[in-house]
Amino acid sequence: MPRKSTKTGKYKLKTHKATAKRFKVTGSGRIVRTRGGKSHLRRRTPKRTKLKFTRMQEVEVSADAKRIRRLAPYLGKYKANPPR
């Protein structure tokens, strides 16, 4: 007699890893990103401008947010270090 499968039959979706590393989801569900240009060539940049690089910026274009959610479908579902 064949064994019954406990799986639902749905496929697992693959996460685009580069997208998962670049974007985070806030508690309210908004997608945020870091600003580019903070790695090098900042010697003559004003401190005020360099301070802006540390803050996260929200992805405002809805088409981009939709693409990010499609590339990383489990972005907001799981925490990096879940409680045990």
TORNUDREN-961136 format. One record per residue: chain; residue in three letters; residue number from 1; x, y, z of N, C-alpha, C, O, CB in turn. Coordinates in steps of 0.05 Angstrom, whole numbers, plus 5000, padded with zeros to 4 digits. Glycine has a CB too. Layout:
REM TORNUDREN-961136
+--------+--------+-----+------+------+------+------+------+------+------+------+------+------+------+------+------+------+------+
| chaine | residu | num |   nx |   ny |   nz |  cax |  cay |  caz |   cx |   cy |   cz |   ox |   oy |   oz |  cbx |  cby |  cbz |
+--------+--------+-----+------+------+------+------+------+------+------+------+------+------+------+------+------+------+------+
|      A |    ALA | NUM |    X |    Y |    Z |    X |    Y |    Z |    X |    Y |    Z |    X |    Y |    Z |    X |    Y |    Z |
...
+--------+--------+-----+------+------+------+------+------+------+------+------+------+------+------+------+------+------+------+
***
This chain:
REM TORNUDREN-961136
+--------+--------+-----+------+------+------+------+------+------+------+------+------+------+------+------+------+------+------+
| chaine | residu | num |   nx |   ny |   nz |  cax |  cay |  caz |   cx |   cy |   cz |   ox |   oy |   oz |  cbx |  cby |  cbz |
+--------+--------+-----+------+------+------+------+------+------+------+------+------+------+------+------+------+------+------+
|      A |    MET |   1 | 5017 | 4976 | 5000 | 5000 | 5000 | 5000 | 5018 | 5025 | 5000 | 5036 | 5027 | 5016 | 4981 | 5000 | 5024 |
|      A |    PRO |   2 | 5013 | 5044 | 4982 | 5030 | 5068 | 4981 | 5026 | 5086 | 5005 | 5005 | 5089 | 5016 | 5024 | 5084 | 4955 |
|      A |    ARG |   3 | 5048 | 5098 | 5012 | 5049 | 5116 | 5035 | 5037 | 5143 | 5028 | 5041 | 5153 | 5006 | 5077 | 5119 | 5046 |
|      A |    LYS |   4 | 5021 | 5155 | 5046 | 5010 | 5181 | 5041 | 5032 | 5202 | 5046 | 5047 | 5201 | 5066 | 4986 | 5186 | 5059 |
|      A |    SER |   5 | 5033 | 5222 | 5028 | 5053 | 5243 | 5032 | 5041 | 5265 | 5050 | 5017 | 5271 | 5047 | 5062 | 5254 | 5005 |
|      A |    THR |   6 | 5057 | 5276 | 5067 | 5047 | 5297 | 5085 | 5052 | 5325 | 5073 | 5044 | 5345 | 5084 | 5061 | 5296 | 5112 |
|      A |    LYS |   7 | 5065 | 5326 | 5050 | 5071 | 5352 | 5037 | 5046 | 5362 | 5023 | 5028 | 5347 | 5016 | 5094 | 5349 | 5017 |
|      A |    THR |   8 | 5045 | 5388 | 5020 | 5021 | 5401 | 5008 | 5022 | 5399 | 4978 | 5001 | 5403 | 4965 | 5019 | 5429 | 5017 |
|      A |    GLY |   9 | 5045 | 5394 | 4966 | 5047 | 5392 | 4938 | 5056 | 5418 | 4924 | 5058 | 5419 | 4900 | 5022 | 5384 | 4926 |
|      A |    LYS |  10 | 5062 | 5439 | 4940 | 5071 | 5464 | 4929 | 5101 | 5464 | 4926 | 5115 | 5449 | 4940 | 5062 | 5488 | 4946 |
|      A |    TYR |  11 | 5110 | 5480 | 4908 | 5139 | 5481 | 4903 | 5152 | 5501 | 4921 | 5140 | 5521 | 4929 | 5145 | 5488 | 4874 |
|      A |    LYS |  12 | 5177 | 5497 | 4928 | 5193 | 5516 | 4943 | 5203 | 5537 | 4923 | 5211 | 5530 | 4901 | 5216 | 5503 | 4958 |
|      A |    LEU |  13 | 5202 | 5562 | 4931 | 5212 | 5583 | 4914 | 5241 | 5589 | 4921 | 5248 | 5590 | 4945 | 5195 | 5609 | 4916 |
|      A |    LYS |  14 | 5258 | 5594 | 4901 | 5286 | 5600 | 4907 | 5289 | 5630 | 4911 | 5278 | 5646 | 4897 | 5304 | 5591 | 4883 |
|      A |    THR |  15 | 5305 | 5637 | 4931 | 5310 | 5664 | 4938 | 5334 | 5674 | 4922 | 5355 | 5660 | 4920 | 5315 | 5668 | 4968 |
|      A |    HIS |  16 | 5332 | 5698 | 4911 | 5355 | 5711 | 4898 | 5372 | 5722 | 4920 | 5365 | 5742 | 4932 | 5346 | 5733 | 4877 |
|      A |    LYS |  17 | 5396 | 5710 | 4924 | 5412 | 5716 | 4948 | 5422 | 5744 | 4948 | 5425 | 5757 | 4969 | 5435 | 5697 | 4949 |
|      A |    ALA |  18 | 5429 | 5756 | 4925 | 5439 | 5783 | 4924 | 5418 | 5803 | 4933 | 5424 | 5822 | 4947 | 5449 | 5790 | 4896 |
|      A |    THR |  19 | 5393 | 5797 | 4926 | 5370 | 5814 | 4935 | 5366 | 5811 | 4965 | 5361 | 5831 | 4978 | 5345 | 5807 | 4920 |
|      A |    ALA |  20 | 5368 | 5787 | 4975 | 5363 | 5782 | 5004 | 5384 | 5796 | 5021 | 5379 | 5803 | 5044 | 5363 | 5752 | 5009 |
|      A |    LYS |  21 | 5409 | 5799 | 5010 | 5430 | 5811 | 5025 | 5428 | 5842 | 5024 | 5437 | 5855 | 5043 | 5457 | 5803 | 5015 |
|      A |    ARG |  22 | 5416 | 5853 | 5004 | 5415 | 5882 | 5000 | 5391 | 5895 | 5013 | 5392 | 5919 | 5019 | 5416 | 5888 | 4971 |
|      A |    PHE |  23 | 5369 | 5881 | 5017 | 5345 | 5893 | 5027 | 5336 | 5880 | 5052 | 5341 | 5856 | 5057 | 5323 | 5890 | 5005 |
|      A |    LYS |  24 | 5322 | 5895 | 5069 | 5310 | 5886 | 5094 | 5281 | 5895 | 5095 | 5273 | 5913 | 5081 | 5326 | 5896 | 5119 |
|      A |    VAL |  25 | 5265 | 5881 | 5111 | 5237 | 5889 | 5114 | 5233 | 5899 | 5142 | 5242 | 5886 | 5162 | 5218 | 5865 | 5108 |
|      A |    THR |  26 | 5220 | 5922 | 5145 | 5215 | 5933 | 5172 | 5191 | 5919 | 5185 | 5179 | 5901 | 5173 | 5209 | 5964 | 5169 |
|      A |    GLY |  27 | 5186 | 5926 | 5209 | 5164 | 5913 | 5224 | 5137 | 5919 | 5211 | 5118 | 5903 | 5213 | 5164 | 5923 | 5252 |
|      A |    SER |  28 | 5134 | 5942 | 5198 | 5109 | 5950 | 5185 | 5107 | 5938 | 5157 | 5086 | 5942 | 5144 | 5106 | 5980 | 5185 |
|      A |    GLY |  29 | 5128 | 5925 | 5147 | 5127 | 5912 | 5121 | 5139 | 5928 | 5099 | 5138 | 5920 | 5076 | 5099 | 5906 | 5115 |
|      A |    ARG |  30 | 5152 | 5951 | 5105 | 5165 | 5967 | 5084 | 5192 | 5955 | 5078 | 5205 | 5944 | 5095 | 5167 | 5996 | 5093 |
|      A |    ILE |  31 | 5200 | 5958 | 5053 | 5227 | 5948 | 5044 | 5246 | 5972 | 5046 | 5241 | 5993 | 5035 | 5226 | 5936 | 5015 |
|      A |    VAL |  32 | 5269 | 5967 | 5059 | 5289 | 5988 | 5061 | 5316 | 5978 | 5050 | 5321 | 5954 | 5049 | 5293 | 5997 | 5091 |
|      A |    ARG |  33 | 5333 | 5997 | 5042 | 5358 | 5990 | 5030 | 5379 | 6009 | 5041 | 5373 | 6030 | 5052 | 5357 | 5992 | 4999 |
|      A |    THR |  34 | 5405 | 6002 | 5038 | 5426 | 6020 | 5045 | 5433 | 6037 | 5021 | 5426 | 6030 | 4998 | 5451 | 6005 | 5055 |
|      A |    ARG |  35 | 5446 | 6059 | 5025 | 5454 | 6077 | 5003 | 5481 | 6068 | 4992 | 5498 | 6058 | 5006 | 5455 | 6106 | 5013 |
|      A |    GLY |  36 | 5484 | 6073 | 4966 | 5509 | 6065 | 4954 | 5530 | 6087 | 4957 | 5524 | 6110 | 4964 | 5505 | 6060 | 4924 |
|      A |    GLY |  37 | 5555 | 6080 | 4952 | 5576 | 6100 | 4952 | 5589 | 6105 | 4979 | 5600 | 6126 | 4984 | 5567 | 6125 | 4942 |
|      A |    LYS |  38 | 5587 | 6086 | 4998 | 5599 | 6091 | 5024 | 5624 | 6074 | 5029 | 5634 | 6074 | 5051 | 5578 | 6085 | 5045 |
|      A |    SER |  39 | 5634 | 6061 | 5009 | 5656 | 6043 | 5014 | 5683 | 6057 | 5010 | 5701 | 6053 | 5027 | 5655 | 6019 | 4995 |
|      A |    HIS |  40 | 5687 | 6073 | 4990 | 5713 | 6086 | 4986 | 5709 | 6112 | 4971 | 5687 | 6119 | 4963 | 5732 | 6067 | 4970 |
|      A |    LEU |  41 | 5731 | 6127 | 4968 | 5732 | 6154 | 4955 | 5714 | 6174 | 4970 | 5699 | 6188 | 4958 | 5723 | 6151 | 4926 |
|      A |    ARG |  42 | 5716 | 6174 | 4996 | 5700 | 6192 | 5012 | 5717 | 6211 | 5028 | 5707 | 6223 | 5048 | 5682 | 6177 | 5031 |
|      A |    ARG |  43 | 5742 | 6215 | 5021 | 5760 | 6231 | 5038 | 5752 | 6260 | 5038 | 5753 | 6273 | 5059 | 5789 | 6228 | 5027 |
|      A |    ARG |  44 | 5744 | 6271 | 5015 | 5737 | 6299 | 5013 | 5707 | 6304 | 5016 | 5697 | 6326 | 5013 | 5746 | 6310 | 4987 |
|      A |    THR |  45 | 5692 | 6283 | 5022 | 5663 | 6286 | 5026 | 5657 | 6298 | 5053 | 5669 | 6290 | 5073 | 5649 | 6258 | 5023 |
|      A |    PRO |  46 | 5639 | 6317 | 5055 | 5632 | 6329 | 5081 | 5621 | 6308 | 5100 | 5609 | 6288 | 5092 | 5612 | 6352 | 5077 |
|      A |    LYS |  47 | 5625 | 6313 | 5126 | 5615 | 6295 | 5146 | 5585 | 6292 | 5146 | 5574 | 6271 | 5150 | 5624 | 6304 | 5174 |
|      A |    ARG |  48 | 5572 | 6314 | 5140 | 5543 | 6314 | 5138 | 5533 | 6295 | 5116 | 5513 | 6281 | 5120 | 5532 | 6342 | 5133 |
|      A |    THR |  49 | 5547 | 6294 | 5094 | 5539 | 6276 | 5072 | 5546 | 6247 | 5079 | 5531 | 6229 | 5073 | 5554 | 6284 | 5046 |
|      A |    LYS |  50 | 5569 | 6243 | 5092 | 5576 | 6216 | 5100 | 5557 | 6205 | 5121 | 5553 | 6180 | 5121 | 5605 | 6216 | 5111 |
|      A |    LEU |  51 | 5546 | 6222 | 5137 | 5527 | 6213 | 5157 | 5502 | 6201 | 5144 | 5489 | 6183 | 5155 | 5520 | 6236 | 5176 |
|      A |    LYS |  52 | 5494 | 6213 | 5122 | 5470 | 6203 | 5108 | 5474 | 6175 | 5097 | 5454 | 6161 | 5093 | 5464 | 6222 | 5085 |
|      A |    PHE |  53 | 5499 | 6166 | 5092 | 5503 | 6140 | 5082 | 5496 | 6118 | 5102 | 5490 | 6095 | 5094 | 5533 | 6137 | 5073 |
|      A |    THR |  54 | 5497 | 6124 | 5128 | 5492 | 6104 | 5148 | 5463 | 6098 | 5151 | 5455 | 6076 | 5161 | 5503 | 6113 | 5175 |
|      A |    ARG |  55 | 5445 | 6116 | 5143 | 5416 | 6112 | 5147 | 5405 | 6095 | 5125 | 5415 | 6095 | 5102 | 5402 | 6139 | 5148 |
|      A |    MET |  56 | 5385 | 6079 | 5132 | 5371 | 6063 | 5112 | 5350 | 6080 | 5098 | 5339 | 6098 | 5109 | 5358 | 6038 | 5125 |
|      A |    GLN |  57 | 5345 | 6073 | 5072 | 5326 | 6088 | 5057 | 5304 | 6070 | 5047 | 5309 | 6047 | 5039 | 5339 | 6102 | 5033 |
|      A |    GLU |  58 | 5280 | 6079 | 5048 | 5257 | 6063 | 5040 | 5256 | 6061 | 5009 | 5262 | 6081 | 4995 | 5231 | 6074 | 5051 |
|      A |    VAL |  59 | 5248 | 6038 | 4999 | 5243 | 6035 | 4970 | 5216 | 6047 | 4965 | 5195 | 6036 | 4973 | 5245 | 6005 | 4961 |
|      A |    GLU |  60 | 5215 | 6069 | 4950 | 5190 | 6083 | 4946 | 5174 | 6075 | 4921 | 5150 | 6077 | 4921 | 5195 | 6113 | 4945 |
|      A |    VAL |  61 | 5188 | 6067 | 4901 | 5175 | 6059 | 4876 | 5161 | 6032 | 4880 | 5175 | 6012 | 4886 | 5195 | 6058 | 4852 |
|      A |    SER |  62 | 5135 | 6031 | 4876 | 5120 | 6006 | 4881 | 5128 | 5984 | 4862 | 5127 | 5961 | 4869 | 5091 | 6011 | 4879 |
|      A |    ALA |  63 | 5136 | 5991 | 4837 | 5144 | 5970 | 4818 | 5170 | 5957 | 4827 | 5174 | 5933 | 4824 | 5148 | 5982 | 4790 |
|      A |    ASP |  64 | 5189 | 5973 | 4839 | 5213 | 5961 | 4849 | 5208 | 5944 | 4873 | 5220 | 5922 | 4876 | 5233 | 5983 | 4857 |
|      A |    ALA |  65 | 5190 | 5952 | 4891 | 5184 | 5936 | 4914 | 5171 | 5910 | 4906 | 5176 | 5889 | 4919 | 5165 | 5952 | 4933 |
|      A |    LYS |  66 | 5155 | 5911 | 4886 | 5142 | 5886 | 4876 | 5163 | 5867 | 4865 | 5161 | 5843 | 4869 | 5121 | 5893 | 4854 |
|      A |    ARG |  67 | 5182 | 5878 | 4850 | 5203 | 5861 | 4839 | 5221 | 5849 | 4861 | 5229 | 5826 | 4859 | 5221 | 5877 | 4820 |
|      A |    ILE |  68 | 5226 | 5864 | 4882 | 5242 | 5855 | 4905 | 5228 | 5832 | 4919 | 5240 | 5812 | 4926 | 5249 | 5877 | 4924 |
|      A |    ARG |  69 | 5202 | 5835 | 4923 | 5186 | 5814 | 4937 | 5185 | 5789 | 4920 | 5184 | 5767 | 4931 | 5158 | 5824 | 4943 |
|      A |    ARG |  70 | 5185 | 5792 | 4894 | 5185 | 5768 | 4877 | 5212 | 5754 | 4877 | 5213 | 5729 | 4876 | 5178 | 5776 | 4848 |
|      A |    LEU |  71 | 5234 | 5769 | 4878 | 5260 | 5757 | 4879 | 5267 | 5744 | 4905 | 5281 | 5724 | 4906 | 5281 | 5778 | 4872 |
|      A |    ALA |  72 | 5257 | 5756 | 4927 | 5262 | 5745 | 4954 | 5235 | 5741 | 4968 | 5227 | 5758 | 4984 | 5280 | 5764 | 4971 |
|      A |    PRO |  73 | 5221 | 5719 | 4962 | 5194 | 5716 | 4973 | 5193 | 5711 | 5003 | 5172 | 5716 | 5015 | 5181 | 5692 | 4959 |
|      A |    TYR |  74 | 5214 | 5702 | 5015 | 5214 | 5697 | 5044 | 5229 | 5719 | 5060 | 5238 | 5714 | 5082 | 5227 | 5670 | 5050 |
|      A |    LEU |  75 | 5231 | 5743 | 5048 | 5248 | 5764 | 5060 | 5238 | 5772 | 5088 | 5255 | 5775 | 5106 | 5248 | 5788 | 5042 |
|      A |    GLY |  76 | 5212 | 5775 | 5092 | 5203 | 5784 | 5118 | 5192 | 5762 | 5135 | 5183 | 5767 | 5158 | 5182 | 5804 | 5114 |
|      A |    LYS |  77 | 5192 | 5737 | 5125 | 5179 | 5715 | 5140 | 5196 | 5704 | 5162 | 5186 | 5696 | 5183 | 5172 | 5694 | 5121 |
|      A |    TYR |  78 | 5223 | 5703 | 5158 | 5240 | 5690 | 5177 | 5260 | 5709 | 5188 | 5271 | 5725 | 5173 | 5253 | 5665 | 5165 |
|      A |    LYS |  79 | 5266 | 5707 | 5214 | 5287 | 5724 | 5226 | 5314 | 5710 | 5222 | 5315 | 5686 | 5217 | 5281 | 5728 | 5256 |
|      A |    ALA |  80 | 5335 | 5726 | 5224 | 5362 | 5715 | 5220 | 5369 | 5696 | 5243 | 5380 | 5675 | 5238 | 5382 | 5738 | 5219 |
|      A |    ASN |  81 | 5362 | 5704 | 5268 | 5368 | 5687 | 5291 | 5342 | 5681 | 5306 | 5335 | 5697 | 5325 | 5389 | 5700 | 5310 |
|      A |    PRO |  82 | 5327 | 5661 | 5299 | 5302 | 5656 | 5313 | 5306 | 5647 | 5342 | 5326 | 5635 | 5348 | 5286 | 5634 | 5297 |
|      A |    PRO |  83 | 5287 | 5652 | 5359 | 5289 | 5643 | 5387 | 5286 | 5613 | 5389 | 5272 | 5601 | 5373 | 5267 | 5656 | 5404 |
|      A |    ARG |  84 | 5300 | 5601 | 5408 | 5300 | 5572 | 5411 | 5285 | 5564 | 5436 | 5283 | 5540 | 5442 | 5328 | 5561 | 5412 |
+--------+--------+-----+------+------+------+------+------+------+------+------+------+------+------+------+------+------+------+
***
